[in-house]
Each structure stands twice: as C-alpha cells, then as structure tokens.
Amino acid sequence: MKWIALLLPILLCACSDKTNPPRTIAGADADAGLEVMQRVGCGACHVIPGVDWPQGVSGPSLKGFADSPMIAGRFPNRPAVLVDFITDAPSMAPDTGMPVMPLTQDEARNVAAYLYTLHE
C-alpha cells in the first residue's frame, strides 16, 4: 500500500501540463534585439524570421525558437542560460561553431527577448 502513495505523485507529475510558459526578460527590448542581430550578422549563420538577408544555413534556423525547450539541444531554454549562450557559446559548448559574440549584456538580453518572440 505504501508504494501506491509513492507512485501517485509521480503519476500526477507525468500527466501535468508541460507547455512552456511565455519567457520574458524584464527591461529587454525585442525590437532592439532584432537590430543587434542584423548589425552583428547573426543571419550569416542562421535563418531568422524578421531578417530577410542573409539566410545562413551553417547554424540552425531560429524559427520557433521560443517554443523550443532546449538551447543547442543541450541546455534548458531559460532567459539567463540563453543570454550566457548568446554572448559566449564556446564556453558552454566547446564543440559549437558559434563564436563569442561582441555584445554587451544589455544587447544579449535584447537578442534573447527577440528570440522569445519567435513562435511557430
């Protein structure tokens, strides 16, 4: 009978809603983030909704990024993690092709805010 009491919370968690809540970054400006992405050339490697040219293919498409549970397939898609990844991806994933980006923390926060507007 004890095992039922232990198993019940696990089963309830398994059935819970797993949708990601909207991710927001207080004080960040998504429009400014798009401008930063255009200025530093993120489109040279990524397809980015809102950026018409270039349309890079060496990095993943960022379409639907806000709905992805993971960053680069290995890190939880959370604002603080994303900002760190945007600024210095090689320190987190040494095998990545993404370079260290010459961004301030505010610019990286704005880029992250823009990425969180990209839904499928």
Backbone hydrogen bonds, N-H to C=O, Kabsch-Sander energy under -0.5 kcal/mol:
donor,donor_aa,acceptor,acceptor_aa,energy
4,I,1,M,-0.5
5,A,1,M,-1.2
6,L,2,K,-1.7
7,L,3,W,-2.4
8,L,4,I,-2.3
10,I,6,L,-0.7
11,L,7,L,-2.4
12,L,8,L,-2.4
13,C,9,P,-2.1
14,A,10,I,-2.0
15,C,11,L,-1.1
16,S,13,C,-1.1
24,T,22,P,-0.6
26,A,24,T,-0.5
28,A,25,I,-2.3
30,A,28,A,-0.6
33,G,29,D,-1.9
34,L,30,A,-2.0
35,E,31,D,-1.8
36,V,32,A,-2.3
37,M,33,G,-2.4
38,Q,34,L,-2.1
39,R,35,E,-2.4
40,V,36,V,-2.8
41,G,37,M,-0.8
42,C,37,M,-2.0
43,G,37,M,-0.5
44,A,41,G,-2.2
45,C,42,C,-1.5
46,H,42,C,-2.1
48,I,46,H,-0.6
51,V,48,I,-2.6
52,D,50,G,-0.6
56,G,43,G,-2.6
56,G,46,H,-1.1
59,G,45,C,-3.0
62,L,47,V,-3.1
65,F,62,L,-2.0
66,A,115,L,-0.5
66,A,118,L,-2.4
67,D,64,G,-1.6
67,D,118,L,-0.6
68,S,64,G,-0.5
68,S,65,F,-1.6
71,I,75,F,-3.0
72,A,70,M,-0.5
74,R,71,I,-2.2
75,F,71,I,-1.9
77,N,69,P,-2.3
78,R,76,P,-2.0
82,L,78,R,-2.8
83,V,79,P,-2.6
84,D,80,A,-1.9
85,F,81,V,-2.5
86,I,82,L,-3.0
87,T,83,V,-1.9
88,D,84,D,-2.4
89,A,85,F,-0.6
91,S,88,D,-1.0
92,M,88,D,-0.7
92,M,89,A,-1.2
93,A,89,A,-3.0
96,T,93,A,-2.6
101,M,87,T,-1.7
103,L,101,M,-2.2
108,A,104,T,-2.5
109,R,105,Q,-2.5
110,N,106,D,-2.2
111,V,107,E,-2.5
112,A,108,A,-2.6
113,A,109,R,-2.3
114,Y,110,N,-2.1
115,L,111,V,-2.7
116,Y,112,A,-2.0
117,T,114,Y,-2.3
118,L,115,L,-1.4
119,H,117,T,-1.3
